Amino acid sequence: MRPLISTALLALALSAAACGPKVDLATPPGFAVLDKQQEYAYRAASADGVVLAVRAEKNDPAGNLDFWADALSQKLLAGGYSLDGEPREVRTRRGVPGRQVRFGREHQGRPQRLWITVFVTPSHVFVAEAGGDAERFKGKAEAAVQKAIESLAVD
């Protein structure tokens, strides 16, 4: 099973986001959209260094929400991240179900937070990534990022 997951993750990582569909979401207050992104369909950052990004990749190999959320979670856990609570079920503004998994880790002696939120359609996998210094990614920033993720429109 591990080789299949590794192959799936490699395929997801190597797919060109520029060829994928456009994504639409409400940029959080206090964030600026970063243009000319090649790896991401959308990317924005706050002045405090909290980043919100969305990748849109082909659903190849064809997997469902459980498959992609688990595969990405396993990759992050193997990379030194730890789970920060239980996965959360979320929906886009158009009702597409998704799963948000929150992680934490230490980087250069400072706690970091990373959220991945996965939405799957028959043709694409959409991964919203949000992260930054744990001290800066809380309160208003956390609420604004969550609201932006839920504003995502995918078909």
N, C-alpha and C positions, 0 to 999 in steps of 0.2 A: 504494500500500500504506500509506503514511503516514496518509492521511485515515482509513482503516479502523481503524488502530491508535489514532489519536486519538479516534475515535468510540467504540471499545471501552473505552478508558481512561476517557473521560468517563462512559459508561454505568455502568462499574464504580464510579467515584467517587461518582456521584449516587444510586446505589441505596441504599435505606434498610436499614441493618443490622438495625434493630429488627424488620423484617419477615422477616428470614432465619432460618435454623435456629439453635438454641442450639449452642454448642460446649462441649466438656468436655475439660479438660486439667488436669494436676497443677501447681498454682502452685509455682514454685521456692522453695526455702528462702530466707528473707530478703526475700521480696517480699510486698507487700500488694495484694490485689485492690481495684481502683478501681471502685466501684459507680456506677450511674446513668450509664453510658456510652451515648451515642446513636449514635456513629459506629462503635463496635466491639461485637462480640459478647462480647469478653473483653478486659480490660486490667488489668495489674498493674505495679507499680513497686518498685524496691529503694530503700533509704534513700540509696544513692549516685547515684540518678537513672537507672539502667538501666531501660528500659521494655520490656515484652513485651505485645503486643496481637494480637488476631485479628479480622479482618473476615470476614464471610460474606455474599457477594453472589450474585445470580442469575448463572448462566452464560449471559449474553446480551450480545453474540452468542455462540452456542454455539461454544466453542473448547476445544482440548485443553490438556494440560499445557505442551507446547512453545509454543503460542500465548500463553498467559497469562504464563508465566515470561519469555518474550522481550519481550512488550509492556511488562510492568512494568520489566524491566531497561533497556530502551531509554529509558523515561520517566525513570528515575533517572540514567542516564548523561547524558541531555540536560540534567538539572537540576544537573549539577556533581559527581555522585558518580563514583568510579572503582572498577573491579573490584578485589576483594581476594581473589585466588585463583580457582580454577576452580569452576564450579557443582557442587553435591553432590547426589547422589540420596539421598533419605530416604524413610521410610515412617512412616505413623501407626501407632498401636498396633493398629489393625484392618487394617493392610496396604495402605492407600491410598497409592499412590506419589506422591511430591512432589519438588520441586526447590528447593534452597536456594542463593541467590546472596548473596554477601557483598560489601559495599561499604564504602568509606571516603571521607572528605572532611575538609577543614579548616573549622571554624566558629569565628569569633572567635579565630583563632590556635591553636585546640586541635584535635587529631585526634579525629574521631568515627567510630564504626562503626555500620553498619546492615545487618541481615540481613533478607532477605525469603524466606519459605519458602511455596511455592505448592502447594496440593492442589486437584485438580479432580475433581468428580463430574459426572454428566450434568446435574444441576440447579443446582449451586452451585460457586463458586470461593471457596476459603478461603485467606486470606493472613495468615500469621503474620509480624509485624514485630517485630524486636527491635533496640534501639539505645541508644546512649548514648556518653558520653565514653570514648575508647579505653582510657585508663588504668584506668577503673573496670569496663569490660566485657571482662575477661580473667580467666584463672584459674578460681576457683570460680564466679563469676557466669556466665562463658561456658559452662562445663560444665553448670550448673544450667539455663540457658536452653535449651541443646540438648536436654537430657533432657525438659524440659517440652514443647518443640515435638514431640518424638517420642511424647509421651504423648497428643497430641491425638486425639480420637475424632471422626471425621466419617463420614458414610454417603453 
